[in-house]
Amino acid sequence: MNYEIIVGGKIFNNMEKINSIQIKEKLDKNETFLLKMFAVWCLPCRQLTEELNKIRTDIPIYEFDVESDIDFSKKLGVRNVPVLKFYKEGVDTHTMVGLKPAQTVSSLILEYIEN
């Protein structure tokens, strides 16, 4: 099934890969974004990317390879992948662990970021 779930006004979806320094900068600037944390070898992580690609939102979505900075990943509380963290104005408002369908993720965006 091929579909899009639109959340918010604009249609926007970028999943730019960023590093731990860039994440810290975004948090310091009190930015609002989603952070998908993954490992290259992780099949559910790739499947989560497919689900996230179904969502069109004005909230930026970034990807972070947890193995690129293991200490930073531990500071963020990552123990399993995939993890999707919801940041609103630099504050971690929700953490989703595991693979979830696009509909669930978009509901969480509405609950933890849009409101």
C-alpha positions in Angstrom: 0.0 0.0 0.0 1.4 3.4 -1.0 0.1 6.4 0.8 1.1 9.6 2.5 0.1 10.9 5.9 0.2 14.6 6.1 0.8 16.2 9.5 0.7 20.0 9.8 0.4 22.5 7.0 3.5 22.1 4.7 4.5 19.0 2.9 8.1 18.5 4.0 10.2 15.4 4.7 14.0 15.3 4.8 15.9 12.6 6.6 19.3 14.2 6.6 22.0 12.2 8.4 23.6 14.2 11.1 26.3 13.6 13.7 26.4 14.1 17.5 27.9 17.6 17.2 25.0 18.7 14.9 22.5 17.2 17.3 24.0 19.1 20.2 23.8 22.3 18.2 20.1 21.8 17.4 19.3 21.1 21.0 21.3 24.2 22.1 19.3 26.3 19.6 16.0 24.8 21.1 15.0 23.4 17.7 12.0 21.2 17.1 12.7 17.9 15.2 12.5 14.2 15.1 15.7 12.1 15.5 15.7 8.6 14.1 18.6 6.6 15.7 19.7 3.6 13.8 22.5 1.1 13.1 23.5 0.1 9.6 23.0 -3.6 10.2 19.5 -3.1 11.6 16.6 -4.3 9.4 13.8 -2.8 11.5 15.7 0.5 11.2 15.5 0.4 7.4 11.8 -0.5 7.7 11.2 2.5 10.0 12.8 4.7 7.3 10.2 3.3 4.8 7.4 4.2 7.3 8.8 7.7 8.0 9.0 8.3 4.2 5.2 8.0 4.1 4.8 10.9 6.5 4.8 14.5 5.2 5.4 17.0 7.9 7.0 20.4 8.4 8.9 18.9 11.3 12.5 18.0 10.2 13.4 14.4 10.6 17.1 13.6 11.0 19.0 10.3 11.2 21.9 9.4 13.5 24.0 6.3 13.3 24.3 5.2 17.0 27.6 3.4 16.2 29.2 6.7 15.0 29.3 8.0 18.6 28.5 5.3 21.1 29.2 7.5 24.2 26.7 10.1 22.9 24.2 7.4 22.1 24.4 6.2 25.7 23.9 9.7 27.0 20.7 9.8 25.0 19.6 6.6 26.6 19.8 4.4 23.5 19.9 0.7 24.3 18.1 -0.7 21.3 17.5 0.4 17.8 15.5 1.8 16.1 14.7 4.7 18.3 12.8 7.8 17.4 13.1 10.8 19.7 10.7 13.7 19.6 12.3 17.1 20.4 10.1 20.2 20.9 12.0 23.4 21.3 15.1 21.4 22.4 13.3 19.3 24.9 13.0 15.5 24.6 9.2 15.1 24.8 8.9 11.4 23.8 11.0 8.4 22.9 9.6 5.6 20.6 11.5 2.3 20.6 11.1 -0.2 17.8 9.4 -0.3 14.5 5.9 1.3 14.4 3.7 2.1 11.4 3.5 5.6 9.9 0.0 6.2 11.3 1.4 5.6 14.9 4.3 7.9 14.3 2.1 10.7 12.9 -0.2 10.4 15.9 2.8 10.8 18.2 4.0 13.9 16.2 0.6 15.4 16.8 0.6 14.5 20.5 4.2 15.4 21.5 5.2 18.1 19.0 2.3 19.8 17.3 0.3 20.4 20.6 
